[in-house]
Amino acid sequence: MRPTLALATLRRHPARTTLAVLGIAVAAALLLDMVMLATGMRESFRSLLLTRGYQLRVSPKGTLPFDSEATIDGATAIVAALRANPAIAAVSPGLGTTLSLPQARIPSVFTLGLERDVQGDYVLEAGRDLPPPSDTVALARPLPAVVNRMFLQRTGLTLGDTLTVSAGLDAQLRTAARSRVVVLTGEGRFFYVPAETPVMALPLAEVRSLLGPAYHDRMSVAMAEVRRADSASVEAARAWIAVTQPRVTAISTETAIRQVEERLSYFRQLAFVLGAISLGIGFLLVATLVTLSVNERRGEIAVLRAIGTPRAGVLHQVFLEGFLLSGSGIAVGLVLGLVTARWLNGILRDFPGLPAAFDFFVWSPAAAWQSLVLLLVSGTLAGLLPAWRAASIPIVRALREDAIG
């Protein structure tokens, strides 16, 4: 009976109720989006780092992977030592550099030297992959390469085309120390490279050869997969690397996440402030509408009390009005929040320098439902003061005022 009365009360002023529901929906959408932003960056970055199962990154001492042009010398011995550790399942060395493209539409391309069998930087989407490390490519043959879609778009090339890559370019003489012809055998989706950056993957040994004798045993980074993925085992492997390989820095996934969170702390603070504002908006909207409704129905409430309706019954009915308003607004806000989150995520992902697979807004069921339940509770409690005032109306005076009015 009381839910029916509450619904009838809200239907009495359809325009006002609709506007209130829409206002709560906007507040719910804002709160949902801010929760997705606050938790999404962390989860997205974690998912990005663990895309291929590698929990450790080994970089030059004191730097983040590819944070500078520094490289690690003695790479063969370091990789061999890591692979000899029974706690480590796989090691993926990589060397990053920029190669010149003298005959292409773009002057250069960021290039990754990788070992196909253990690489964790891309997934092949079309064509053929790189050859395994055991296969050597004769100098007379084109060198197989995997590129991303942006490279194909910027150069106008397609899979199967060939082009020349050069290293050791002399800017004054416009000559290159070393050049190779490569054939585009595959298209890949690269995880850690910004979407707007053309990128090419070549066999690690061939990139070292192109860069010259100074790079014959160097790498920019190595990724390591620990057999047991729990935090204690990963931290133990990281500590072992720090002790046995003092020339490098081993960074675990958790450490990398903390460092990225420090750089992106502004987004988390913004999400917290806007989320708190949305809670306040929802509370005030429900409190205002329920207060207006109670003031307009003082006579009706007095009649209910006069015919024997207990205070608890009046409280229950007014609470139901706040609950129905909040619930309706949250239901609409859930859809609105998901739509706007997808739209905003598309805008933010276009920021230069971000990995192509990075998302700002990520749906987290637990966090999202907790925030929406919090808004529902807040909106329902917003009717507490109006409900108490309604239950405390002096019956005789309210009836007389209603009769005179």
N, C-alpha and C positions, 0 to 999 in steps of 0.2 A: 504493500500500500504506500509506504513512504517513498520508495523510488518513483512510483507513478506520480505522486504529488510533486516531487522534486523536478521531474521532467516537465510536468505541466507548468510549474513556475517558470522554468527557463524558456518554455515555448511562448509564454505570455508576451515577451519582448524579443521576437526573433532577430531583429536587426542588431540589438545590443548584444544578445547572446552570441550571434555569429561573429561580430567584431571581437568579442572577448576570446572566443575560441581561436580565431585567427591570430590574435596577439599572443596567446599562449603557445600556439603552433610555432610562431617565429622565435619565441624564447626557447622552446624545446629544440628547434632546429639549430639555433645558435649554440646551445649547451651541448648537443650531440656532436656538432662539428668541432667544437673546442676540445671535447674529450677525445675525439678521433685524432685531432691534431697533436694533442699533448702526448698521447700514447702511441700514435701511429708512426712518428718518426723513429722512435726507439725500435719498435717491432719491425718496421720496414728495413732499417739499417741492419738489425740482427739477421733478418731473413736474407738480406743481400749478401752479408758476409758468409753465411752458411749455405749459400745456394748450392755449392758443390761439395759441402761437407768439411771444408778446411777451417779449423778453429784457430790456427796460429798464422801470423804473418811475420816473416823474418826480413828485416830491412837494415840498411846501413846504420851504424851506431848513432843513436840520438835523433833519428828521423822517422817520420811516418812513410809508409810505402808510396813512392812517387811524389813525395812532398818536396823533393829536390832532385837534381840530376846526379846525385851521388850514387855510386854503384859499389858492389861488394866484390873484392878481389879474392882469389882462391875459392871460387864458387864450387868447383868440383869436389874439393875436400870437404867443404861444409855440407853439401848435399849428401855426400857419401856417409858422413858421420850421422846425419839426421836419419837417413834410411837404415842405418845399422842399429838404431835404437829400437828395441822390440815394442816399445809403447807407441811408436809412430807408424801409421799404416801407409802413408803416401806423402811424397814431397814433390811440389811442382815449382821448379825454378822458372823465372821469367826475366827478360831483359827488355827494357823500354827505351826507345830512341826515336828520333825524327829523321826520316829518309827523304831525300829530294826526289821530285818527279819532273825531270826536265822536259818531258814530252806531253804532260797531262794538263788539264785545265786548272788544277790546283798546284801550287809550288811544292808542297810537301805533305807528308802523311805521318801521323803518329803510328809507330810500328812496335809490335810486341813479338819478341822472340820466345817461343814456347815449345814444350815437348808435348806432342799430341796425346800420348797415352795417359798423362797425368794433368793436363792443363785444366784449370778451373776458371778461365776468364770468359769463355763464350760457349754458346750452344749452337751447333750447326743447324741452319734452317733450310738451306738449299745447296745443291751441288756436292762436291767431294771435300773431305777434310784434308788436313795436312798429312804428309807421310809420317810414319813412325820414326823415332830417332835412329833406329838401326838402318834405315834406308838413306843412302847418300845420293844427292842429286848432282849429276855431272855438270860441269861448267857449261857445256854446250847445250844443255837442256834448260828450258824455262823453269824458274823456281815456283813451286805451288804456293798459293797465297789464299787466305780466307779474309774477306773484307766485310764491313758492315754496310747496311743499306745507304747510309749517308755518303759513304765513299762512292758507291755506284751512282747516286744522284748527282753528286758534285762533279764527278769526272765524266759522266755520260757513258760509262763503260758497262758491259754486261759480262756475265760469267762466260769464260772461255777466251776473253780478250787478253792481250798481252801488253805490257808496258815496261819501261825501264825505271829502276830505282837506283839511286846513287847515294853514296856516303863520302864524307871527307871533301865537301864542296869548297873550292877556293873562290870566294866572292869576287876577287879582283880579276883572276884569270878565267873565271867561269868554267872551271874544269873540276871533275870529280876524281878522287883518288881511286875509288872502286865503284863499279856498276854491275848490275845483274838484270837480266830480263826475267820478269815474273809473269805467270799466267794466273788469272783469277779463277780458281777452281771451286770456291765455295762462298756462300754468304752466311755470316754468323750474327747472332745477337750477343753483343758484348755487355757484360754485367756492370763493370766498374768504370766504363768510359762514358762521358757525357754524350747524350743523344745527338748533339749538333756537331760532334767531332768525327771526322773521317778516320777510320782506324784500319790497320792491316795486321794480320798475324802471319808470321813466317816461322819456319823451323829455327829453333834457338841456335843451333850450330851455324846456320847460314847467316843469321844476323850478326853473330860474333865475327864471322869471316868478313862480312861487308864493312864492319866498323874497324877492322884492322887488328894487328898484333896486340895492341894495348888492351883489347877487349876479349882476347881468346879464352880467358877464364873468369869472366865477370858476369854478374847478374844484378838486377835492380831489386828484386824481391824473391822470396821463396815462400810458398804456402805449405803448411804442414797439417795433416789430418791425424788426430790422436785416435787410437783404436777405441778407447772408452771415452764417450763424449761428456761425461759428468765434469762439473767444474773443478773438482779436486784433481782429477787426472790431467786435465788441460793445464791447470796451474803448475802441476808437478813437471810436466813436459816443458813448459815455458821456463821454469826455474832451472831445469837441467840445461837448456840451451844457453841461458844467461851465464851459467858457470863454465860450461865447456867451450862456448864460442864467444869470447869476450869482445870480438870485433863487430858483432852484430847486435841488434835489438830485436827481441821476440815480443810481439804484441798479441795478446789473446783477444778474442771477440769481445769479452766484457770490458777490457781496457779500452779497446777502440770505440766501443759504444759510449763509455764515459767521456772520452776526449771529444767525440762528435757532439754529445749533449752539451758540453761546455761551449762549443762554438755555436750551437743552435738554441742556447738557453733563452734567447729573446722570444722565440716562438712559444716555448712552454710558459713563460711569464704572461705573454699576451693571451694564451689560451686560458690560463687561470683567471685573469682579470675579466675577460669577456664571459667566461662560464659563470662567475659569481654574479655578474650583471644580469645575465639571463635568468638566474634563479630569483634575483630580486624583482625582475620585471614580472615573472610568472606569479610570484607571491602578491605583488601589489594589484595586478589585474584581477585576480580572484577575490582578494579582500575587498576591492572597490565595488565589484559587481554584486557580491553577496551582501555587502552593507547596504547598497541601494535597494536591493530586493527586500531585505528585512525591513528597512524604513518604510517602504511602500506597503508592506503587509502587516503593519502593527495591529490593525484591527482584526485581521484574519487569525493571526497568531494568538491574540487575546481570546477570540472565540474558541479556538482549539483548546486553550488552557481552561476556559470556563466550562467546557463540556467534559473535562476530565483528562485531557492529554497531559501526561507528566512532562516535567522539564526535560528529562532524558529523551523523550520522543521528539520534542522540538529541536533539541541539539542534534539528534540523529538526522532529522530531515534537512537542516541547514548544512550540516556536514556533507550530506549526499549531494547537495547542489554544488559545493566546491569540488567534490570528487568527480562529478560528472563533467563539470567544466574543464578541470585539469586533464581528465582522461581523454576527452574528445580532442582537446588541443594537442596533447602529446601524440595521439594516434596520427593526426595530420602532420605534426612536426617531425615524426619519424620519417615519413616519406619525403617531406621537404628537406630535411637534413641530409638524407642520403643523396638526393639530387644535387643539392648545392655543394656537398663535399666532393662529388665526382667532378663538378664544374671547376671548383677552386683547385682541386688537385691537378687538373689539366693545365691550369694557368701557372701554378707554382713549379710544376715539373719542367717548364720551359726556362727556368732560371739557368743561366750559363754556369757550367762547371759541375753540375749535378750528374751522378750516374744515371744512365737511362732507365735502370730498374728501380730507382728510388721513388717512394711514394710519401707524401706528407700526411694524407688522410687514409687511415687503415681501420677497417671495421673490426672492433674488438668487442665481442658479445658481452663479456662480463662487465667491462668498463662502461659500455654504452647503456646496458640495462640498469646498472647501478645509478648512473646519472639521471636517467629518465624516471626511475622509481623515486629518486631524491626530489626531483621536480614535482612528481605526483604527490608525494608526502607534503612538500612545501605548499603546494597549491591547496591541498585539503586542509592543512593546518591554518591556512590564511583565513578560513571561515570560522576559526575558533572564537575570536572576539565578537564578530557579528552574531554567531550562534549563542554565545553566552548572553549577549544583550537581548536577543530574541526570547530566550528562556526566562529572562529576569524582568520582562515587561510587566508593570503593574496592571493587573487584569481590568480593574474597575476604571482606572484613569484612561487606559487605552481604548476601552469600549466607549467611554464618554467622548473622547476626542474624535473617535471614528464616526460616532453618531452626529456630532456637531459639524465635522468636516463634510 
